[in-house]
Amino acid sequence: MGRRLTAIGIATVLAVAFGPPAGALGAAPPRVVDLTYFVRDDGQLPHTRLLIGVKRADSVRVATVFHGKHAAAPTSLDDRISGDPWVLQHQGRGGKVYKLIRKSLHSRGSASFRIRAEGDGTDRVKLKIRESECSMDPPFYPLDCTIHR
């Protein structure tokens, strides 16, 4: 019994003395907060945007599927927009994601997303936009949705 208590005491002293690694102090994993999808036709902004609000992420990736077709693309951080959201670009693979979103919303009235945020860990989230739950104010703002986690 005495040896066991001595071993536990030594382990406790070592844990307190050396503590967790320096990188682990205060490091929290990323967290997906919300997703905003809007379509606008005011002549100045892009017509369609997908914004993802994430805390503490180094990279964010979004994917969607419609009728067996899969599209995924990385996003980029846009510090010009309030809240610094991650924005899906229209160029490259992002264009394919937008195309599947439009088709899904037109056909089903909803679109599902998988979002993966990476930083000091990973946060994987599935979110769904339902057109019936979005605000609409035609002709300039035909669709505006924000989905909170």
C-alpha positions in Angstrom: 0.0 0.0 0.0 2.9 2.4 0.8 4.5 1.8 -2.6 1.3 2.6 -4.4 0.8 5.9 -2.5 4.4 6.8 -3.2 4.0 6.1 -6.9 0.8 8.1 -7.1 2.4 11.0 -5.2 5.4 11.0 -7.6 3.1 11.0 -10.6 1.1 13.8 -9.2 4.2 15.9 -8.5 5.5 15.3 -12.0 2.1 16.2 -13.6 1.9 19.4 -11.7 5.6 20.4 -12.3 5.6 19.7 -16.0 1.9 20.2 -16.8 0.5 19.8 -20.2 2.5 20.7 -23.4 2.7 24.4 -24.1 0.7 24.1 -27.3 -2.2 22.5 -25.4 -2.7 25.4 -23.0 -5.7 27.5 -24.0 -5.9 25.7 -27.4 -9.6 25.0 -28.2 -10.8 23.1 -31.2 -12.6 25.0 -34.0 -16.4 25.4 -33.8 -18.8 25.9 -36.6 -21.3 28.6 -35.5 -23.5 29.3 -38.5 -24.0 29.1 -42.2 -25.4 31.9 -44.3 -26.6 31.5 -47.9 -28.1 34.4 -49.8 -29.1 35.3 -53.3 -29.2 39.0 -54.2 -29.8 40.9 -57.4 -28.8 44.5 -56.6 -26.1 44.8 -59.3 -23.2 45.3 -56.8 -22.7 42.1 -54.8 -22.2 38.7 -56.2 -25.6 37.1 -56.8 -25.0 34.1 -54.6 -22.8 33.8 -51.5 -22.2 31.0 -49.0 -20.6 32.2 -45.7 -19.6 30.0 -42.8 -19.1 31.4 -39.4 -16.4 29.5 -37.5 -14.4 30.2 -34.4 -10.7 29.3 -34.1 -10.2 27.5 -37.5 -7.2 27.4 -39.8 -9.2 26.0 -42.7 -12.8 25.3 -43.6 -14.1 22.9 -46.3 -17.7 22.5 -47.5 -19.3 19.7 -49.4 -22.8 18.9 -50.8 -24.5 16.0 -52.7 -27.4 16.1 -55.1 -28.7 13.1 -57.1 -25.5 11.2 -56.5 -23.3 14.1 -57.7 -20.8 15.2 -55.1 -19.0 18.6 -54.9 -16.6 19.9 -52.3 -14.4 22.9 -52.1 -12.2 24.8 -49.6 -13.3 28.3 -48.4 -11.3 31.4 -47.8 -11.4 33.8 -44.8 -12.8 37.2 -45.8 -11.8 39.9 -43.2 -13.6 42.6 -45.2 -17.0 41.2 -44.0 -18.1 41.7 -40.5 -17.4 38.7 -38.3 -14.7 37.4 -40.6 -16.7 34.5 -42.2 -15.2 31.8 -44.4 -16.5 32.3 -47.9 -17.0 29.8 -50.7 -15.5 31.2 -53.8 -17.2 30.9 -57.2 -14.0 30.0 -59.1 -12.8 26.4 -59.4 -14.5 23.7 -57.4 -16.6 26.3 -55.5 -18.6 26.8 -58.7 -19.5 23.2 -58.8 -20.7 23.4 -55.1 -22.9 26.4 -55.9 -24.4 24.7 -59.0 -25.4 21.7 -56.9 -26.9 24.0 -54.2 -29.0 25.8 -56.8 -30.2 22.5 -58.3 -31.1 21.1 -54.9 -33.0 24.2 -53.8 -34.9 24.3 -57.1 -35.7 20.6 -57.1 -36.2 19.8 -53.4 -36.6 23.1 -51.7 -33.6 22.3 -49.4 -29.9 21.7 -49.6 -27.6 19.8 -47.2 -24.0 20.6 -46.4 -21.1 18.9 -44.6 -18.7 21.4 -43.1 -15.3 20.5 -41.8 -13.3 23.1 -39.9 -9.7 22.3 -38.9 -7.4 24.0 -36.4 -6.3 22.7 -33.1 -8.7 19.8 -33.7 -11.5 19.2 -36.1 -15.2 20.1 -36.1 -17.5 18.2 -38.5 -21.1 19.5 -38.9 -24.1 18.7 -41.1 -26.4 21.6 -41.8 -29.5 21.9 -44.0 -31.0 24.9 -45.6 -34.8 24.7 -46.0 -36.1 27.3 -48.5 -39.4 27.5 -46.6 -37.6 28.7 -43.5 -35.6 31.4 -45.3 -36.6 35.0 -45.6 -37.5 36.3 -49.1 -38.0 39.8 -50.2 -38.1 39.9 -54.1 -37.0 41.2 -56.4 -33.7 42.4 -54.9 -33.4 39.8 -52.2 -35.0 36.6 -53.4 -33.5 34.3 -50.7 -31.6 34.9 -47.5 -30.9 32.1 -45.0 -28.9 31.8 -41.9 -28.7 28.4 -40.2 -27.4 28.3 -36.6 -25.8 25.3 -35.2 
